[in-house]
Amino acid sequence: SQGLVIIGNHNPEVGFEEDLDNLAAAFRELGIQYPVAQDNNGDKWRAYNNSYWPTLYLIDKRGRIRYVHIGEGSYAETESAIQALLAESYP
């Protein structure tokens, strides 16, 4: 309701993870309800020059990357960054 959109990107490491049915089953099991792109060829991974997993990108309302976090953790910092971006006016 505040404008936050979550999109995941799945870049499989093994063949089992490339199968859409297996991926959908895993998302159901984990309760993941946001859209996730299946990036079997790594196109999206390379487009962001990504080298690490997991990596979180926060993109502002103008489409600019404003925050990057590599790895897990820093949840309070990430939450603060999300809140700050949501508070910005839309161009």
C-alpha positions as CSV (number, residue, x, y, z in Angstrom):
1,S,0.0,0.0,0.0
2,Q,3.0,2.3,0.4
3,G,4.6,1.4,-2.9
4,L,7.1,-1.3,-2.0
5,V,7.4,-3.9,-4.7
6,I,9.5,-7.1,-4.1
7,I,10.9,-9.1,-7.1
8,G,13.2,-12.0,-6.6
9,N,15.7,-13.3,-9.1
10,H,16.5,-17.0,-9.0
11,N,19.8,-18.0,-10.7
12,P,20.1,-21.8,-10.3
13,E,23.3,-23.4,-9.2
14,V,22.3,-27.0,-10.3
15,G,20.1,-28.5,-12.9
16,F,17.3,-29.4,-10.4
17,E,16.8,-25.7,-9.7
18,E,16.3,-24.9,-13.4
19,D,13.0,-26.8,-13.6
20,L,10.1,-24.4,-13.1
21,D,7.9,-27.1,-11.4
22,N,10.7,-27.7,-8.8
23,L,11.1,-23.9,-8.3
24,A,7.3,-23.4,-7.8
25,A,7.2,-26.2,-5.3
26,A,10.0,-24.7,-3.3
27,F,8.3,-21.3,-3.3
28,R,5.1,-22.9,-2.0
29,E,7.0,-24.8,0.7
30,L,8.8,-21.6,1.8
31,G,5.7,-19.4,1.6
32,I,7.3,-17.1,-1.0
33,Q,4.4,-15.0,-2.5
34,Y,6.2,-12.3,-4.4
35,P,7.2,-12.7,-8.0
36,V,10.5,-14.3,-8.8
37,A,12.2,-14.3,-12.2
38,Q,13.7,-17.6,-13.2
39,D,17.2,-16.6,-14.5
40,N,18.5,-19.9,-15.8
41,N,21.0,-18.3,-18.1
42,G,22.2,-15.7,-15.6
43,D,21.2,-12.8,-17.8
44,K,19.8,-10.7,-14.9
45,W,22.6,-11.7,-12.6
46,R,25.2,-10.4,-15.2
47,A,23.1,-7.3,-15.9
48,Y,23.6,-6.1,-12.3
49,N,27.3,-7.2,-12.4
50,N,26.4,-9.5,-9.5
51,S,29.2,-11.6,-7.9
52,Y,27.6,-12.6,-4.6
53,W,24.6,-14.5,-3.3
54,P,22.5,-13.2,-1.8
55,T,22.6,-9.6,-2.9
56,L,19.8,-7.2,-2.1
57,Y,19.2,-4.1,-4.3
58,L,16.8,-1.3,-3.4
59,I,15.7,0.7,-6.4
60,D,14.1,4.0,-6.0
61,K,10.9,5.4,-7.6
62,R,13.0,6.7,-10.5
63,G,14.6,3.3,-11.2
64,R,18.0,4.1,-9.7
65,I,19.9,1.6,-7.5
66,R,20.1,3.4,-4.1
67,Y,21.1,0.6,-1.7
68,V,23.0,-2.7,-2.1
69,H,23.6,-5.2,0.6
70,I,25.6,-8.4,0.1
71,G,25.0,-11.4,2.2
72,E,22.5,-11.9,5.1
73,G,22.1,-9.6,8.0
74,S,21.9,-5.8,8.4
75,Y,18.2,-6.1,8.7
76,A,17.7,-2.8,10.7
77,E,19.9,-0.9,8.2
78,T,18.0,-2.3,5.3
79,E,14.6,-1.5,6.9
80,S,15.8,2.1,7.5
81,A,16.8,2.3,3.8
82,I,13.4,1.0,2.7
83,Q,11.5,3.4,4.9
84,A,13.6,6.3,3.6
85,L,12.9,5.4,0.0
86,L,9.2,5.0,0.7
87,A,9.1,8.4,2.2
88,E,10.4,10.0,-0.9
89,S,7.9,11.7,-3.2
90,Y,7.2,10.2,-6.6
91,P,8.7,12.2,-9.5
